[in-house]
Amino acid sequence: MSDRLWLVVPAAGQGRRMGADRPKQYLPLAGRTVLACTLERLYAALPEARLCLCLDPDDAHFDPAWVPFADWRRALGGAERVDSVIAALTAIAPDAADDDLVLVHDVARPCVTVDDLARLVATLADEPVGGLLAAPVADTMKRDDGAGRVAATESREGLWHALTPQGFRFGLLRRALREALSRGVSVTDEASAVEAAGQAPRLIVGRRDNLKITHPEDLALAELVLSAQRQAAQAASSTPEAPPAGANSA
């Protein structure tokens, strides 16, 4: 299989649930913007990847200086996430081979860790179908009755929260998305399109702090997560290495 890696980051959403004066990807986070933090994290793990960034055609907030990747291009984002991803795949088609790996990552997930990204790519290196970062459901699950009351408690056994990135081979992903749309299948993420094509994507356990900024309180939570991750990394780098077994002390 090809070892060439593409990153697709849909960033054309308006984020109206945030109630802000600009799309959520341009809100401040840890002294930067959400978009800049996300791209920085992706670059830290995958600096050799080729990036396709999907932006609204009327975007007046984007600054190319936020992009750390040497090889990147811009695609016009669509009304829905799936439209943006298809536009990105079309944009890279002249240079992409069918077996190139494409990772699609939410711009509003700036807290994905370098370790999770590296493990995802390593796991998918020889995976013919593809897969996604995901976390087993830990909470008790309730189904409502449509009127704001509990109708039933659902078993959480075998349930997972789908995260991103989600990674699939270019040819498979492009066909799956097109076929799903032509059949009227609801495409909530890339994996759902691949599932509709009769394939079973692989679940790769990811950290629960890979949160998606959707509501106003999520921004403050993401700030706390990033701070905690930085402190943990600093603590790990400052811990002295243990001496070799059997070494004599001075």
N, C-alpha and C positions, 0 to 999 in steps of 0.2 A: 504493500500500500504506500501511497505518497506520504512523505513526511512534511509536506508543505502545509502551513497552518494559516487560516484566515480568521479574523475576528470581525463579526458584524455587531454593531452596537446601534440599535434603534433609539434615536433621540429626537423624534419629531413630535412627541406627545405634548399636550398643553397642560396636563396636571391640574385640572380645574378643582379637584377635590382638596388641593392644598389651600385654595382661597388666597393665593398670592398674586402679586402684580406681574409675575413672569412664570414661564414654565418651570417645574420643579428642578429640572436638570441645571438650571442657572441660579438656584438659590444658594446662599453662602453656606459652606460647610468646612470646618477646620481651616479657616482662613483662605479657602479657595471656593470653587463652585462644585456642586455635586458631580457634574460632568468631568471636570478636571480631576477630581479625586478618583473617580471610577477609572478613567483612562490611565492615571498614574499607577493604580494598583494592577491593572492588566499588564502594563508595560513592565512592571517590576518582576512579574512572573514569566512573561512571554515577549521579550523585547524583539525577537526576530519575526514575530507574526506580522501579517499584512492586515491592515485595518480598513474597514469600510464603515463610515459613520453616516447614519441616516438622519438628515436634518430637514426641518420644515422649509419649504421654498421661500417663505417670507421671514425666516429666522433673522432677527436683528441683534441677537445677544451673543452669538458664537464668536469665539476668538481662536484662530488657528494656533496661537501660541500655547494653547492648552493641550495640544496633541504632541505627545512625546515620541510617537512612532516615526521612523524614517520613511517607511513605505505605507502611505495611507491615501485614501480617496474619499470623496464626499458623494453620497447618493441622495436623491430627493425622497424624503419620507412620505408615507401615505397616510390615509385617514385612520387606518388601523395598524396595529403592530405587524400583522401578517403582510400587509401591503408594503410596509417598509422593508421587511426581510426579503420579500420577492424582488423589490427594486434593487436591493443590495446585491442579491445573487445575480441579477441581470447585469449589474455594473461590473462585477468581477468575472463574468462568464468568459470574456475573451482571454483571460489569463489563468483561469482555474481549470484543473482537470477533474474528472468525475470522482476520483478517489482522494482528492484533497480534503482535509478535515476542516470543517467550518464550525466555529464556536459562536453561538449567539448569546449575548449577555445584555441584561437590562441595564440601561444607563443609571437607573435609580437604585442599583445595588453596589454602592461604593465600598462595602465592608467585606466583600469576598476576599479570602486570604490567599496569599501566594502559595501556601502548601496545598490548599484545595485545588487551585488552578493547575499546579504541577501534577498532582495526583490524577486529576481528570484527564489531562492530555496523555499521561503515561498509560492509563487504563484503556483509553480509546485508540491507542497506537495500532493495535491489531484487532480492533473490534469492528466487524463488518457492518453492524446495524447502527451503532452509535449509542449515546446515553446522555445522562444529565446528572448534575448534582441534585441531591434530594435529602430530606431529613425525615426519619420516621415520626409519625404523629405521636405526640406524648400526651396531649390533652384529651379529656373526655369529649366525645363528639355528640352534639345534639342536632336533631332534625326538627325544624319548626313546622307548625301547622298552617302557615300562611297568614296567621292572625296574631303573630307575636308571642305564641305560647309553644311549649315543647310538645311535639307529637311523639317523639321516640328518642331513645338513646341508641346511637349506632356503635357497633364494634369498631375500635380503631385498629384492630389486628390487620396487618397488611396494608395500612394506609400510610402514604408518604406526602410530605409537602414538596412540591416541585420547586426547585430553585433554578438559578442560572449561574454559569453558562450551561447551555445544552449543545452537544456536539454531534454532528452527523456529516457523512461524506457529501460533498457538493452535489453530485448527481442524484443521489437518493433524496436529499432534502428538497432540491428544486422540484423533482417529480412529485414528491409527496404533497408539497404545498399547493402546487398547481392542481393536482387531482382532487385534493380536499375541497378547494374553492369551487371547482367545476361541479362537484357533487353536492354542494351546499352544506358541507360539514363545518361545524363550528371549530375554528382553529384558535384555541386559547394559548397554545405555545407550540413550539416546533415538534415536541414529542407527540402531541395529540395528532398532528398531521401524519407522522410516521406510523403511529398506532393505527390510524384509519387506513393506511396502506397495507395493513396486515403484519407489521413488524413489531417486535417487542424490545424497545430501547432498554439499555442497561441502567440500573439505579446505582449511583455512586454516592456513598454517604458523604454529606457535606456538613459544615458547621452551621449551627442554628443562628449564629449571629450574622449570617449572610442575609440581612434583612432588606426588604424592598421599601423605599421611602414612598409612601402613598398618602398618608395623612399628616397634618401639621406636627403632631407629637412624634412622628417617626424621625423628623429631622434632628430633634434633640437627642433621641435615642441613638441615632447613627453617630452623632458627635461623641457620645459616651463610649460607644463600641470602638470607634477609631482610636480614642484616647487610651482605652484599656489595651487595645492591640499594640499600640506604640510602646506603652509601659512594659508589656510582657516581652516584646522584642528587645527592648533596651536591657531588661533584667537578664534575659538569656545571653545577650552578647557580652555582658559584664561579668558573668559567672566564670571564675577561673577553671581551667581544665584540671581534672584530677590527675595526679602524677601516675606514671605507669606502675602497674602492680609490681611490688618487690623493690621499688626504688628506695634508696636510703635517704633519710632526711638529713639536712645539714646540721 
